[in-house]
Amino acid sequence: QVQLVESGGGLVQAGDSLRLSCAASGRTFRRAAMGWFRRAPGKEREFVAAISWSGGSTYYAASTKGRFTISRDNAKNTVYLQMNSLKPEDTAVYYCAAHLINSEYVPVQGYEYNYWGQGTQVTVSS
């Protein structure tokens, strides 16, 4: 079992930065690929970024590549999402998710993830 708790969301202006954190419980975190997803009002959930269990592989959505950085600290059981140059269209509830795996495979589809956090709101004003 993995329990996930996101934090770090808030209200910022366009161009600002935020860093989201996702704290995970359980030793299995070290064998979990981790992903960030978001859901904007009236829209479907979309992939944001993902990282392999070792941190050696990362993937980004086209809309976030170059602005967002995903990282993890396995000693702290935490995954991060550094978001720079935020835009109003980044406004959404952001969720972290875990996929238990024993390889470097990194899922980018939401249905592949086994565990989800409760989400943290990010609002970017223009």
C-alpha positions in Angstrom: 0.0 0.0 0.0 1.1 3.5 -0.7 -0.6 6.6 0.7 0.1 9.9 -1.0 -0.3 13.5 0.3 0.2 16.5 -2.0 1.1 20.0 -0.8 2.4 23.2 -2.1 -0.5 24.5 -4.2 -1.7 28.0 -4.1 -2.7 31.2 -5.9 0.1 32.8 -8.0 0.4 35.2 -10.9 1.3 34.4 -14.4 5.1 34.0 -14.7 5.5 32.9 -11.1 6.8 29.6 -9.8 5.5 26.9 -7.4 6.9 23.7 -6.2 4.5 20.9 -5.4 5.5 18.0 -3.1 4.0 14.6 -2.8 4.9 12.7 0.4 4.4 8.9 0.2 4.1 6.4 3.0 5.5 2.9 2.8 8.8 1.3 1.7 7.3 0.4 -1.7 7.8 4.1 -2.7 11.3 3.2 -3.7 9.9 0.8 -6.3 7.2 3.0 -7.6 7.2 5.1 -10.7 5.6 8.4 -9.8 3.4 10.7 -11.9 1.8 14.1 -11.7 -1.6 14.7 -13.4 -4.0 17.6 -13.3 -7.7 18.3 -13.9 -8.9 21.7 -14.9 -12.5 22.8 -14.4 -14.7 21.2 -17.0 -11.8 19.2 -18.5 -10.6 15.7 -18.3 -7.6 14.6 -16.3 -4.3 15.1 -18.2 -0.8 13.8 -17.8 1.8 16.4 -16.6 5.0 14.5 -15.8 6.3 11.2 -14.6 9.6 9.8 -13.2 10.9 6.3 -12.9 11.6 4.7 -9.5 15.3 5.4 -9.8 14.8 8.9 -11.0 16.8 8.1 -14.1 13.9 8.5 -16.6 11.5 11.4 -16.8 8.6 12.2 -19.2 6.7 15.4 -19.7 3.5 16.5 -21.5 4.2 18.8 -24.4 2.5 21.6 -22.6 4.8 21.4 -19.6 8.1 20.4 -21.0 10.7 23.1 -20.5 8.7 24.8 -17.7 8.1 21.9 -15.2 10.6 19.6 -13.6 9.8 16.4 -11.8 12.2 15.0 -9.3 12.2 12.6 -6.4 14.1 12.0 -3.1 13.7 8.3 -2.2 15.4 8.9 1.2 12.5 11.3 2.0 9.8 9.3 0.2 8.9 12.5 -1.7 8.4 13.5 -5.3 8.4 17.1 -6.4 7.1 19.1 -9.3 8.8 22.4 -9.8 6.6 24.6 -12.0 8.1 27.7 -13.5 6.7 30.3 -15.9 3.2 29.4 -14.8 0.3 30.3 -17.1 -3.4 30.7 -16.4 -4.0 27.5 -18.4 -2.0 25.7 -15.8 -4.8 26.3 -13.3 -6.0 22.9 -12.1 -6.1 20.4 -9.2 -2.8 18.6 -9.3 -2.6 15.0 -8.3 0.3 12.7 -7.7 0.1 9.0 -8.4 2.2 5.9 -7.9 2.7 2.8 -10.0 4.4 -0.1 -8.3 7.0 -1.5 -10.7 10.3 -3.4 -10.7 11.7 -1.8 -13.8 12.4 1.6 -15.3 9.1 1.6 -17.0 7.3 4.9 -16.6 3.5 5.0 -17.2 2.0 8.1 -18.8 -1.6 6.9 -18.7 -3.6 7.6 -15.6 -5.2 4.1 -15.7 -1.8 2.5 -15.1 -1.4 4.1 -11.7 -2.4 2.2 -8.6 -2.5 4.9 -6.0 -3.6 8.5 -6.0 -3.4 11.5 -3.7 -6.2 13.8 -2.8 -4.9 16.7 -5.0 -3.8 20.2 -4.4 -5.2 23.3 -6.1 -3.0 25.5 -8.3 -4.5 28.8 -9.5 -2.7 31.1 -11.8 -4.1 34.5 -12.3 -3.4 36.6 -15.4 
